[in-house]
Amino acid sequence: MTPREVVARLDEHIVGQGDAKRAVAIALRNRWRWKQLTEELQREVTPKNIIMIGPTGVGKTEITRRLAQLTGAPFVKVEATKYTEVGYYGRDVESMIRDLVEVAIRLVSATKQESVRSKAEERTEERLLNLLLPTETEPTGAEVDNEFGEDSDIAARKARTRGKLQDMLRRGLLEEREVELRIEKSAPQVKLLSGMGMDHMDNDLQGMFERILPRNSHQRKLSVAAARKIILEQELESLLDRDVINEEAIVLAEQTGIIFIDEIDKICDSGEGGKRDHVSRHGVQRDLLPIVEGTTVQTRYGNVKTEHILFIAAGAFHSSRPSDLMPELQGRFPIRVELQDLTRDEFLRILTEPSSSITQQYAALLATEGVSVTFLPEGLEALADIAWQVNQSTQNIGARRLHTILERLLEEVSFAGPDLPVREVLIDAPYVHERLDPICQQEDLSKFIL
C-alpha cells in the first residue's frame, strides 16, 4: 500500500491527526522499501521509530492498532509502567518480544489452518461417520448366517448406510445425535514467576511439564455439532507442522512486528518523585534501550532479533518532555509527531464519519431489542458541544468522553429497552439537553458522572 492509501484507510476509522497518520504511513512504506534492498543493505537500514505526543483519547493507540490490521503484522501494546519495579510486581522488559512472537505464531497458524481447512473438514466428516456408523449398522444374526456371500452383502449394506449417513450429515440432520468422543487434556498452564519479572522461566517450566506429565484422556458424550468443532481442531492441529510455523512466526515478528509502548512519559526522569522513583524509571529506560536498539531475545520458540521491529512510543507528556528520556533512548526514536486536542467539530465528525461509529454501535445494540434509535443532526451537534465543554471544564480525556456521555444519555433506554412501549427513540437537541444539562451545569457533579 502506498502512503496515501494507508492514510485514506486510516481516515475511515480515525478523525484528524494527519501528521501522525503520515508518519506511520511512511514508516510502513519504508518496511516495503527495506524488503527490496539487498541483504547487505538490509543489515544497515533500521526502522525509524516514532514517538507520539498528545493527550489521552486523541487516537494514538488506535492509529497504531489499525496500522497493524492493515498489514496483517503482529502487534503488541504494552505500558511502560508495567516494567517498573521488576522483582516485585513488574515484568521483564524482554517479555514484550515474547508476547510479539506469540501473536505472530497465532497469525501464522491461522494462515496455515486456512490452507488445510478443506482437508481437515474431510477428515472430520470421516471420523464423525466412524463414530456414528457402529451404532447404526450392527449386523443381525440373519446377515451373519447368510451362506451366499454374506461378507459382500454386509459390506454393501454398510457402504449404503454410510452413504446415507454422509448425506444426512451434510444436510445437518444429525446435529443433535450423540456420539462418544475421546478427548485429551494438555498439561496445566504454569504461571508461577510471571509476577516476578521471570516470564522466560515460566515458558521453560511449561515446556518441561508438557514433556514430563502424561496427557490425560477421557470419553465424553457430545452432540455431533459439538464433536465436529473438537474433531476439526484436532485435525487442523495434526495437519500443521509446528516447527515450520515457529520458524515463520519468528521471521514475521522480526521483519514486520510492531510494538506500541504506551505511557512512556511515565518513565521519564522529570525531577518529580523521590530517589526510588528516579532509580526505577531510569532502570526501565536502561532495560528498554538494548531492545529498541537491537538485540537477540531468547524465547521458547527460538532466538528473536529486534533490530527491524518497529517501535512506536506514546505519552501525554503533561509534566515531562521527550528530552527527559535518556539521550541514548531519545536517539532510537528519531521521528516525533504531536497529536492535537480534539475540537468541537472533530467530536461531531467522530460521531458521524467513521465506519462503525459510536452512534451506529449504540443503535445496533438497541436494535437487537427491537428498539429503533435515530440520531438527528441537531442531537449530534448538541452531543459534540457537551463533550467538548466537559473536556474543557474537567479532565480532558479526548474521544473517550463520548462513550461516557452516550452511556448517560441512553441509560434509561438501555435499562428499559425490552419493556419500552414506544419502540422508536429520536435523539434530538431537546432530548440531549433534558438528560445531560442538569449534570453539566453542576461542575462538581459532572466531574463524577461525566
ChimeraX attribute file (.defattr): number of C-alpha atoms within 10 A of each C-alpha:
attribute: neighborCount
match mode: 1-to-1
recipient: residues
	/A:1	13
	/A:2	12
	/A:3	18
	/A:4	13
	/A:5	11
	/A:6	21
	/A:7	22
	/A:8	14
	/A:9	16
	/A:10	23
	/A:11	18
	/A:12	13
	/A:13	18
	/A:14	24
	/A:15	19
	/A:16	20
	/A:17	19
	/A:18	15
	/A:19	15
	/A:20	23
	/A:21	27
	/A:22	17
	/A:23	20
	/A:24	23
	/A:25	22
	/A:26	16
	/A:27	19
	/A:28	22
	/A:29	14
	/A:30	17
	/A:31	19
	/A:32	13
	/A:33	11
	/A:34	19
	/A:35	12
	/A:36	11
	/A:37	12
	/A:38	9
	/A:39	10
	/A:40	8
	/A:41	12
	/A:42	14
	/A:43	12
	/A:44	8
	/A:45	13
	/A:46	17
	/A:47	19
	/A:48	21
	/A:49	23
	/A:50	22
	/A:51	26
	/A:52	26
	/A:53	23
	/A:54	19
	/A:55	21
	/A:56	19
	/A:57	17
	/A:58	22
	/A:59	25
	/A:60	27
	/A:61	19
	/A:62	14
	/A:63	19
	/A:64	23
	/A:65	18
	/A:66	17
	/A:67	22
	/A:68	19
	/A:69	11
	/A:70	13
	/A:71	12
	/A:72	14
	/A:73	20
	/A:74	26
	/A:75	23
	/A:76	22
	/A:77	18
	/A:78	18
	/A:79	15
	/A:80	23
	/A:81	19
	/A:82	16
	/A:83	26
	/A:84	24
	/A:85	20
	/A:86	18
	/A:87	15
	/A:88	10
	/A:89	13
	/A:90	17
	/A:91	22
	/A:92	21
	/A:93	23
	/A:94	21
	/A:95	20
	/A:96	20
	/A:97	24
	/A:98	22
	/A:99	18
	/A:100	24
	/A:101	28
	/A:102	20
	/A:103	19
	/A:104	28
	/A:105	23
	/A:106	15
	/A:107	18
	/A:108	19
	/A:109	22
	/A:110	11
	/A:111	13
	/A:112	17
	/A:113	19
	/A:114	12
	/A:115	13
	/A:116	15
	/A:117	17
	/A:118	12
	/A:119	15
	/A:120	22
	/A:121	18
	/A:122	12
	/A:123	16
	/A:124	22
	/A:125	17
	/A:126	14
	/A:127	18
	/A:128	20
	/A:129	16
	/A:130	13
	/A:131	16
	/A:132	21
	/A:133	17
	/A:134	11
	/A:135	9
	/A:136	12
	/A:137	13
	/A:138	11
	/A:139	12
	/A:140	9
	/A:141	8
	/A:142	9
	/A:143	16
	/A:144	13
	/A:145	10
	/A:146	12
	/A:147	9
	/A:148	9
	/A:149	11
	/A:150	14
	/A:151	13
	/A:152	10
	/A:153	14
	/A:154	18
	/A:155	11
	/A:156	12
	/A:157	15
	/A:158	18
	/A:159	13
	/A:160	12
	/A:161	15
	/A:162	19
	/A:163	13
	/A:164	12
	/A:165	19
	/A:166	19
	/A:167	13
	/A:168	13
	/A:169	18
	/A:170	12
	/A:171	10
	/A:172	12
	/A:173	12
	/A:174	17
	/A:175	16
	/A:176	12
	/A:177	11
	/A:178	17
	/A:179	18
	/A:180	15
	/A:181	19
	/A:182	11
	/A:183	16
	/A:184	12
	/A:185	10
	/A:186	13
	/A:187	17
	/A:188	10
	/A:189	13
	/A:190	15
	/A:191	13
	/A:192	12
	/A:193	16
	/A:194	19
	/A:195	15
	/A:196	15
	/A:197	22
	/A:198	19
	/A:199	21
	/A:200	19
	/A:201	17
	/A:202	18
	/A:203	20
	/A:204	13
	/A:205	17
	/A:206	17
	/A:207	15
	/A:208	12
	/A:209	16
	/A:210	14
	/A:211	11
	/A:212	9
	/A:213	11
	/A:214	11
	/A:215	12
	/A:216	10
	/A:217	11
	/A:218	9
	/A:219	10
	/A:220	13
	/A:221	12
	/A:222	16
	/A:223	16
	/A:224	23
	/A:225	16
	/A:226	14
	/A:227	23
	/A:228	18
	/A:229	13
	/A:230	15
	/A:231	21
	/A:232	20
	/A:233	16
	/A:234	15
	/A:235	21
	/A:236	22
	/A:237	16
	/A:238	11
	/A:239	14
	/A:240	15
	/A:241	11
	/A:242	14
	/A:243	10
	/A:244	11
	/A:245	20
	/A:246	21
	/A:247	15
	/A:248	16
	/A:249	26
	/A:250	23
	/A:251	16
	/A:252	21
	/A:253	28
	/A:254	22
	/A:255	21
	/A:256	20
	/A:257	26
	/A:258	24
	/A:259	24
	/A:260	24
	/A:261	20
	/A:262	22
	/A:263	19
	/A:264	24
	/A:265	24
	/A:266	19
	/A:267	23
	/A:268	23
	/A:269	22
	/A:270	18
	/A:271	12
	/A:272	11
	/A:273	9
	/A:274	8
	/A:275	9
	/A:276	10
	/A:277	16
	/A:278	16
	/A:279	15
	/A:280	18
	/A:281	23
	/A:282	18
	/A:283	17
	/A:284	21
	/A:285	23
	/A:286	14
	/A:287	14
	/A:288	16
	/A:289	19
	/A:290	17
	/A:291	20
	/A:292	19
	/A:293	17
	/A:294	15
	/A:295	13
	/A:296	15
	/A:297	16
	/A:298	14
	/A:299	21
	/A:300	16
	/A:301	18
	/A:302	12
	/A:303	14
	/A:304	19
	/A:305	18
	/A:306	21
	/A:307	20
	/A:308	24
	/A:309	26
	/A:310	25
	/A:311	21
	/A:312	23
	/A:313	26
	/A:314	26
	/A:315	22
	/A:316	21
	/A:317	19
	/A:318	11
	/A:319	11
	/A:320	18
	/A:321	15
	/A:322	22
	/A:323	12
	/A:324	15
	/A:325	20
	/A:326	15
	/A:327	10
	/A:328	13
	/A:329	18
	/A:330	16
	/A:331	14
	/A:332	19
	/A:333	20
	/A:334	12
	/A:335	16
	/A:336	18
	/A:337	19
	/A:338	16
	/A:339	21
	/A:340	17
	/A:341	19
	/A:342	22
	/A:343	16
	/A:344	17
	/A:345	13
	/A:346	17
	/A:347	23
	/A:348	20
	/A:349	18
	/A:350	22
	/A:351	22
	/A:352	17
	/A:353	16
	/A:354	17
	/A:355	13
	/A:356	14
	/A:357	16
	/A:358	17
	/A:359	20
	/A:360	16
	/A:361	12
	/A:362	17
	/A:363	16
	/A:364	16
	/A:365	15
	/A:366	18
	/A:367	15
	/A:368	11
	/A:369	14
	/A:370	14
	/A:371	22
	/A:372	16
	/A:373	21
	/A:374	15
	/A:375	17
	/A:376	12
	/A:377	14
	/A:378	14
	/A:379	19
	/A:380	21
	/A:381	20
	/A:382	19
	/A:383	26
	/A:384	23
	/A:385	16
	/A:386	23
	/A:387	28
	/A:388	22
	/A:389	15
	/A:390	20
	/A:391	19
	/A:392	12
	/A:393	12
	/A:394	14
	/A:395	11
	/A:396	20
	/A:397	18
	/A:398	21
	/A:399	21
	/A:400	15
	/A:401	21
	/A:402	22
	/A:403	15
	/A:404	13
	/A:405	20
	/A:406	18
	/A:407	15
	/A:408	16
	/A:409	19
	/A:410	18
	/A:411	13
	/A:412	12
	/A:413	17
	/A:414	17
	/A:415	10
	/A:416	10
	/A:417	19
	/A:418	14
	/A:419	11
	/A:420	15
	/A:421	9
	/A:422	9
	/A:423	16
	/A:424	13
	/A:425	15
	/A:426	12
	/A:427	20
	/A:428	18
	/A:429	17
	/A:430	13
	/A:431	14
	/A:432	21
	/A:433	17
	/A:434	11
	/A:435	15
	/A:436	20
	/A:437	13
	/A:438	12
	/A:439	18
	/A:440	20
	/A:441	11
	/A:442	10
	/A:443	14
	/A:444	11
	/A:445	12
	/A:446	17
	/A:447	15
	/A:448	9
	/A:449	11
	/A:450	23
